[in-house]
Amino acid sequence: MIEFENVAHGYGGGPLLSEVTLSLAPGSFHFLTGPSGAGKSTFLKLCYGELAPVAGRIALFGQELDAMSRDDIARLRQRVGVVHQDCQFLDHLPIADNVALPLTVSGRDADPTELRELIAWVGLTGRLKSLPPALSGGERQRAALARAVIMSPDVLLADEPTGNLDWEMSLRLLALLVELNRMGKTIVVATHDLNLIRAAKAQVSARVLRIKDRRLLLAGAEL
Ligand SMILES: Nc1ncnc2c1ncn2[C@@H]1O[C@H](COP(=O)(O)OP(=O)(O)OP(=O)(O)O)[C@@H](O)[C@H]1O
């Protein structure tokens, strides 16, 4: 589903990631850990073609990204939902419209019933008409998750989705991610939160990738 072969990336000041080789199977659940600045967000951006590697090859859904045009990559990206670290919204649009935005910008209308069901799934029915600035951190993260899955992606990448949330809200978000995984979605979650990883491992067969010294390693069973 996502394959890296000997991938390296850096922003000009020397390599940040190197010799990254891995294959994420369809339906798998991975956490991605590592110190701040290790390259977790960078790895996620490589996964969905936002960044190109300086060496090596990346294939998404069996297609080599470096052989594709920007338009083709953009089309492939519709099969990948992303929850960004800073989850930005259009502040003048109600939450329902923000969640529907990926459909709207691709020229489609959201089915009103499906949109309401999706927003109910993340527990934001009472917030349908609220503007983003009125939402709490946990509500914003859940709205961002709804927006990330509205195109029914095969893969969901989440960058520190519980970064600013209390434990109860983190577990609520985790439950949604676990549910998506049980529906067959491939999930990658970048996080510092080892308790979150432990809680997930009690529910799904999640594996842990760790960035250490520029390399991406499959962590052992210590977590
Ligand atoms: N566009 C960019 N240009 C130059 N340097 C960048 C760019 N984006 C990230 N970096 C640098 O690359 C390094 C890795 O950043 P990245 O955001 O991938 O790390 P991270 O592991 O996700 O960090 P955190 O846990 O703090 O979110 C950092 O030193 C960062 O400053």
PDBQT file of the ligand as one rigid body, heavy atoms in Angstrom, charges set to zero:
ROOT
HETATM    1  N1  LIG A 301      10.135  22.953   5.086  1.00  0.00    +0.000 N 
HETATM    2  C1  LIG A 301      11.206  22.801   5.850  1.00  0.00    +0.000 A 
HETATM    3  N2  LIG A 301      12.366  23.428   5.561  1.00  0.00    +0.000 NA
HETATM    4  C2  LIG A 301      13.465  23.266   6.319  1.00  0.00    +0.000 A 
HETATM    5  N3  LIG A 301      13.498  22.470   7.412  1.00  0.00    +0.000 NA
HETATM    6  C3  LIG A 301      12.377  21.819   7.751  1.00  0.00    +0.000 A 
HETATM    7  C4  LIG A 301      11.175  21.943   6.993  1.00  0.00    +0.000 A 
HETATM    8  N4  LIG A 301      10.223  21.177   7.567  1.00  0.00    +0.000 NA
HETATM    9  C5  LIG A 301      10.799  20.598   8.633  1.00  0.00    +0.000 A 
HETATM   10  N5  LIG A 301      12.094  20.990   8.748  1.00  0.00    +0.000 N 
HETATM   11  C6  LIG A 301      13.037  20.547   9.773  1.00  0.00    +0.000 C 
HETATM   12  O1  LIG A 301      13.175  19.136   9.667  1.00  0.00    +0.000 OA
HETATM   13  C7  LIG A 301      13.255  18.564  10.958  1.00  0.00    +0.000 C 
HETATM   14  C8  LIG A 301      12.177  17.517  11.123  1.00  0.00    +0.000 C 
HETATM   15  O2  LIG A 301      10.909  18.146  11.112  1.00  0.00    +0.000 OA
HETATM   16  P1  LIG A 301       9.568  17.299  11.296  1.00  0.00    +0.000 P 
HETATM   17  O3  LIG A 301       8.478  18.288  11.414  1.00  0.00    +0.000 OA
HETATM   18  O4  LIG A 301       9.480  16.281  10.231  1.00  0.00    +0.000 OA
HETATM   19  O5  LIG A 301       9.854  16.568  12.702  1.00  0.00    +0.000 OA
HETATM   20  P2  LIG A 301       8.858  15.872  13.709  1.00  0.00    +0.000 P 
HETATM   21  O6  LIG A 301       9.506  14.602  14.149  1.00  0.00    +0.000 OA
HETATM   22  O7  LIG A 301       7.496  15.755  13.093  1.00  0.00    +0.000 OA
HETATM   23  O8  LIG A 301       8.828  16.922  14.900  1.00  0.00    +0.000 OA
HETATM   24  P3  LIG A 301       7.716  17.230  16.008  1.00  0.00    +0.000 P 
HETATM   25  O9  LIG A 301       7.575  15.990  16.853  1.00  0.00    +0.000 OA
HETATM   26  O10 LIG A 301       8.303  18.361  16.787  1.00  0.00    +0.000 OA
HETATM   27  O11 LIG A 301       6.450  17.591  15.282  1.00  0.00    +0.000 OA
HETATM   28  C9  LIG A 301      13.151  19.705  11.963  1.00  0.00    +0.000 C 
HETATM   29  O12 LIG A 301      14.462  20.051  12.357  1.00  0.00    +0.000 OA
HETATM   30  C10 LIG A 301      12.506  20.797  11.170  1.00  0.00    +0.000 C 
HETATM   31  O13 LIG A 301      12.916  22.076  11.631  1.00  0.00    +0.000 OA
ENDROOT
TORSDOF 0
